[in-house]
Amino acid sequence: MKFGSDSYSHEECCSQGHSSASTIATIEAALSADPDLDSSAITIRMLGPVVLLEGYITKIVDRERAISLAAMIVGPQNVQDRMLGRFPTQ
């Protein structure tokens, strides 16, 4: 699954009319489409060209997967992880 392109940066894309709302919607769709990721408590915000992943995760692999999916869309340099872990007690 490829959501981004290596031929241009996210800043260039956004400067050509790609809105924050469409970037957020694309990332939300990518997170929701991943059957192995529980993204129900993850929120996405933008601060300039930077995507902020906030909220809660219940598995460490969810953090890694959410960051990876967002990075495919906006580039790894434009993803900021602010997710907190809520791990079930055993």
PyMOL commands that place a pseudoatom at each C-alpha (Angstrom):
pseudoatom trace, name=CA, resn=MET, resi=1, chain=A, elem=C, hetatm=0, pos=[0.000, 0.000, 0.000]
pseudoatom trace, name=CA, resn=LYS, resi=2, chain=A, elem=C, hetatm=0, pos=[1.571, 3.293, -1.071]
pseudoatom trace, name=CA, resn=PHE, resi=3, chain=A, elem=C, hetatm=0, pos=[0.030, 6.604, -0.083]
pseudoatom trace, name=CA, resn=GLY, resi=4, chain=A, elem=C, hetatm=0, pos=[2.879, 9.028, -0.701]
pseudoatom trace, name=CA, resn=SER, resi=5, chain=A, elem=C, hetatm=0, pos=[5.375, 9.670, -3.405]
pseudoatom trace, name=CA, resn=ASP, resi=6, chain=A, elem=C, hetatm=0, pos=[9.123, 9.866, -3.136]
pseudoatom trace, name=CA, resn=SER, resi=7, chain=A, elem=C, hetatm=0, pos=[9.310, 12.337, -6.014]
pseudoatom trace, name=CA, resn=TYR, resi=8, chain=A, elem=C, hetatm=0, pos=[8.309, 15.392, -3.973]
pseudoatom trace, name=CA, resn=SER, resi=9, chain=A, elem=C, hetatm=0, pos=[8.196, 16.518, -0.371]
pseudoatom trace, name=CA, resn=HIS, resi=10, chain=A, elem=C, hetatm=0, pos=[5.091, 17.092, 1.687]
pseudoatom trace, name=CA, resn=GLU, resi=11, chain=A, elem=C, hetatm=0, pos=[5.804, 20.841, 1.818]
pseudoatom trace, name=CA, resn=GLU, resi=12, chain=A, elem=C, hetatm=0, pos=[5.830, 21.007, -1.985]
pseudoatom trace, name=CA, resn=CYS, resi=13, chain=A, elem=C, hetatm=0, pos=[2.580, 19.086, -2.140]
pseudoatom trace, name=CA, resn=CYS, resi=14, chain=A, elem=C, hetatm=0, pos=[0.870, 21.321, 0.408]
pseudoatom trace, name=CA, resn=SER, resi=15, chain=A, elem=C, hetatm=0, pos=[2.125, 24.476, -1.294]
pseudoatom trace, name=CA, resn=GLN, resi=16, chain=A, elem=C, hetatm=0, pos=[0.306, 23.251, -4.414]
pseudoatom trace, name=CA, resn=GLY, resi=17, chain=A, elem=C, hetatm=0, pos=[-3.101, 23.347, -2.713]
pseudoatom trace, name=CA, resn=HIS, resi=18, chain=A, elem=C, hetatm=0, pos=[-3.105, 20.085, -0.748]
pseudoatom trace, name=CA, resn=SER, resi=19, chain=A, elem=C, hetatm=0, pos=[-4.998, 21.104, 2.382]
pseudoatom trace, name=CA, resn=SER, resi=20, chain=A, elem=C, hetatm=0, pos=[-4.429, 20.035, 5.959]
pseudoatom trace, name=CA, resn=ALA, resi=21, chain=A, elem=C, hetatm=0, pos=[-7.947, 18.616, 6.018]
pseudoatom trace, name=CA, resn=SER, resi=22, chain=A, elem=C, hetatm=0, pos=[-7.260, 16.344, 3.056]
pseudoatom trace, name=CA, resn=THR, resi=23, chain=A, elem=C, hetatm=0, pos=[-3.935, 15.233, 4.563]
pseudoatom trace, name=CA, resn=ILE, resi=24, chain=A, elem=C, hetatm=0, pos=[-5.675, 14.391, 7.837]
pseudoatom trace, name=CA, resn=ALA, resi=25, chain=A, elem=C, hetatm=0, pos=[-8.454, 12.558, 5.981]
pseudoatom trace, name=CA, resn=THR, resi=26, chain=A, elem=C, hetatm=0, pos=[-5.911, 10.542, 3.980]
pseudoatom trace, name=CA, resn=ILE, resi=27, chain=A, elem=C, hetatm=0, pos=[-4.032, 9.518, 7.122]
pseudoatom trace, name=CA, resn=GLU, resi=28, chain=A, elem=C, hetatm=0, pos=[-7.268, 8.670, 8.962]
pseudoatom trace, name=CA, resn=ALA, resi=29, chain=A, elem=C, hetatm=0, pos=[-8.336, 6.506, 6.032]
pseudoatom trace, name=CA, resn=ALA, resi=30, chain=A, elem=C, hetatm=0, pos=[-4.974, 4.724, 5.974]
pseudoatom trace, name=CA, resn=LEU, resi=31, chain=A, elem=C, hetatm=0, pos=[-5.099, 4.042, 9.725]
pseudoatom trace, name=CA, resn=SER, resi=32, chain=A, elem=C, hetatm=0, pos=[-8.705, 2.836, 9.559]
pseudoatom trace, name=CA, resn=ALA, resi=33, chain=A, elem=C, hetatm=0, pos=[-7.984, 0.589, 6.575]
pseudoatom trace, name=CA, resn=ASP, resi=34, chain=A, elem=C, hetatm=0, pos=[-5.238, -1.317, 8.393]
pseudoatom trace, name=CA, resn=PRO, resi=35, chain=A, elem=C, hetatm=0, pos=[-6.897, -4.427, 9.884]
pseudoatom trace, name=CA, resn=ASP, resi=36, chain=A, elem=C, hetatm=0, pos=[-4.020, -4.960, 12.341]
pseudoatom trace, name=CA, resn=LEU, resi=37, chain=A, elem=C, hetatm=0, pos=[-4.173, -1.443, 13.812]
pseudoatom trace, name=CA, resn=ASP, resi=38, chain=A, elem=C, hetatm=0, pos=[-6.571, -0.219, 16.488]
pseudoatom trace, name=CA, resn=SER, resi=39, chain=A, elem=C, hetatm=0, pos=[-6.700, 3.481, 15.615]
pseudoatom trace, name=CA, resn=SER, resi=40, chain=A, elem=C, hetatm=0, pos=[-9.977, 4.218, 17.411]
pseudoatom trace, name=CA, resn=ALA, resi=41, chain=A, elem=C, hetatm=0, pos=[-8.286, 6.383, 20.075]
pseudoatom trace, name=CA, resn=ILE, resi=42, chain=A, elem=C, hetatm=0, pos=[-5.712, 8.052, 17.805]
pseudoatom trace, name=CA, resn=THR, resi=43, chain=A, elem=C, hetatm=0, pos=[-6.346, 11.623, 16.713]
pseudoatom trace, name=CA, resn=ILE, resi=44, chain=A, elem=C, hetatm=0, pos=[-4.516, 13.450, 13.956]
pseudoatom trace, name=CA, resn=ARG, resi=45, chain=A, elem=C, hetatm=0, pos=[-3.754, 17.159, 13.925]
pseudoatom trace, name=CA, resn=MET, resi=46, chain=A, elem=C, hetatm=0, pos=[-1.495, 19.293, 11.780]
pseudoatom trace, name=CA, resn=LEU, resi=47, chain=A, elem=C, hetatm=0, pos=[0.883, 21.997, 12.851]
pseudoatom trace, name=CA, resn=GLY, resi=48, chain=A, elem=C, hetatm=0, pos=[2.119, 23.493, 9.600]
pseudoatom trace, name=CA, resn=PRO, resi=49, chain=A, elem=C, hetatm=0, pos=[3.531, 20.615, 7.558]
pseudoatom trace, name=CA, resn=VAL, resi=50, chain=A, elem=C, hetatm=0, pos=[3.909, 18.413, 10.651]
pseudoatom trace, name=CA, resn=VAL, resi=51, chain=A, elem=C, hetatm=0, pos=[1.379, 15.688, 11.428]
pseudoatom trace, name=CA, resn=LEU, resi=52, chain=A, elem=C, hetatm=0, pos=[0.750, 15.195, 15.144]
pseudoatom trace, name=CA, resn=LEU, resi=53, chain=A, elem=C, hetatm=0, pos=[-0.397, 11.708, 16.138]
pseudoatom trace, name=CA, resn=GLU, resi=54, chain=A, elem=C, hetatm=0, pos=[-2.095, 12.019, 19.512]
pseudoatom trace, name=CA, resn=GLY, resi=55, chain=A, elem=C, hetatm=0, pos=[-4.306, 9.899, 21.701]
pseudoatom trace, name=CA, resn=TYR, resi=56, chain=A, elem=C, hetatm=0, pos=[-3.877, 6.423, 23.079]
pseudoatom trace, name=CA, resn=ILE, resi=57, chain=A, elem=C, hetatm=0, pos=[-2.608, 3.067, 21.913]
pseudoatom trace, name=CA, resn=THR, resi=58, chain=A, elem=C, hetatm=0, pos=[-3.035, -0.323, 23.573]
pseudoatom trace, name=CA, resn=LYS, resi=59, chain=A, elem=C, hetatm=0, pos=[-0.177, -2.139, 21.799]
pseudoatom trace, name=CA, resn=ILE, resi=60, chain=A, elem=C, hetatm=0, pos=[3.368, -1.016, 21.037]
pseudoatom trace, name=CA, resn=VAL, resi=61, chain=A, elem=C, hetatm=0, pos=[2.997, -2.281, 17.467]
pseudoatom trace, name=CA, resn=ASP, resi=62, chain=A, elem=C, hetatm=0, pos=[0.064, 0.131, 17.011]
pseudoatom trace, name=CA, resn=ARG, resi=63, chain=A, elem=C, hetatm=0, pos=[2.424, 3.069, 17.629]
pseudoatom trace, name=CA, resn=GLU, resi=64, chain=A, elem=C, hetatm=0, pos=[4.935, 1.792, 15.096]
pseudoatom trace, name=CA, resn=ARG, resi=65, chain=A, elem=C, hetatm=0, pos=[2.261, 1.068, 12.498]
pseudoatom trace, name=CA, resn=ALA, resi=66, chain=A, elem=C, hetatm=0, pos=[0.509, 4.443, 12.879]
pseudoatom trace, name=CA, resn=ILE, resi=67, chain=A, elem=C, hetatm=0, pos=[3.794, 6.318, 12.547]
pseudoatom trace, name=CA, resn=SER, resi=68, chain=A, elem=C, hetatm=0, pos=[4.775, 4.222, 9.528]
pseudoatom trace, name=CA, resn=LEU, resi=69, chain=A, elem=C, hetatm=0, pos=[1.475, 4.816, 7.734]
pseudoatom trace, name=CA, resn=ALA, resi=70, chain=A, elem=C, hetatm=0, pos=[1.549, 8.572, 8.394]
pseudoatom trace, name=CA, resn=ALA, resi=71, chain=A, elem=C, hetatm=0, pos=[5.187, 8.720, 7.247]
pseudoatom trace, name=CA, resn=MET, resi=72, chain=A, elem=C, hetatm=0, pos=[4.264, 7.087, 3.927]
pseudoatom trace, name=CA, resn=ILE, resi=73, chain=A, elem=C, hetatm=0, pos=[1.900, 9.989, 3.314]
pseudoatom trace, name=CA, resn=VAL, resi=74, chain=A, elem=C, hetatm=0, pos=[3.841, 13.023, 4.577]
pseudoatom trace, name=CA, resn=GLY, resi=75, chain=A, elem=C, hetatm=0, pos=[7.388, 11.727, 4.981]
pseudoatom trace, name=CA, resn=PRO, resi=76, chain=A, elem=C, hetatm=0, pos=[9.051, 10.574, 8.191]
pseudoatom trace, name=CA, resn=GLN, resi=77, chain=A, elem=C, hetatm=0, pos=[10.460, 14.013, 8.970]
pseudoatom trace, name=CA, resn=ASN, resi=78, chain=A, elem=C, hetatm=0, pos=[6.910, 15.393, 9.159]
pseudoatom trace, name=CA, resn=VAL, resi=79, chain=A, elem=C, hetatm=0, pos=[5.451, 12.963, 11.734]
pseudoatom trace, name=CA, resn=GLN, resi=80, chain=A, elem=C, hetatm=0, pos=[5.432, 13.774, 15.441]
pseudoatom trace, name=CA, resn=ASP, resi=81, chain=A, elem=C, hetatm=0, pos=[4.424, 10.996, 17.861]
pseudoatom trace, name=CA, resn=ARG, resi=82, chain=A, elem=C, hetatm=0, pos=[2.454, 12.209, 20.881]
pseudoatom trace, name=CA, resn=MET, resi=83, chain=A, elem=C, hetatm=0, pos=[0.560, 8.988, 21.519]
pseudoatom trace, name=CA, resn=LEU, resi=84, chain=A, elem=C, hetatm=0, pos=[0.364, 7.596, 25.041]
pseudoatom trace, name=CA, resn=GLY, resi=85, chain=A, elem=C, hetatm=0, pos=[0.286, 3.929, 25.902]
pseudoatom trace, name=CA, resn=ARG, resi=86, chain=A, elem=C, hetatm=0, pos=[-2.654, 2.421, 27.780]
pseudoatom trace, name=CA, resn=PHE, resi=87, chain=A, elem=C, hetatm=0, pos=[-1.589, -1.161, 28.116]
pseudoatom trace, name=CA, resn=PRO, resi=88, chain=A, elem=C, hetatm=0, pos=[-4.016, -3.646, 29.683]
pseudoatom trace, name=CA, resn=THR, resi=89, chain=A, elem=C, hetatm=0, pos=[-2.883, -5.113, 32.977]
pseudoatom trace, name=CA, resn=GLN, resi=90, chain=A, elem=C, hetatm=0, pos=[-2.403, -8.845, 32.976]
for i in range(1, 90): cmd.bond("trace and resi %d" % i, "trace and resi %d" % (i + 1))
show_as sticks, trace
zoom trace
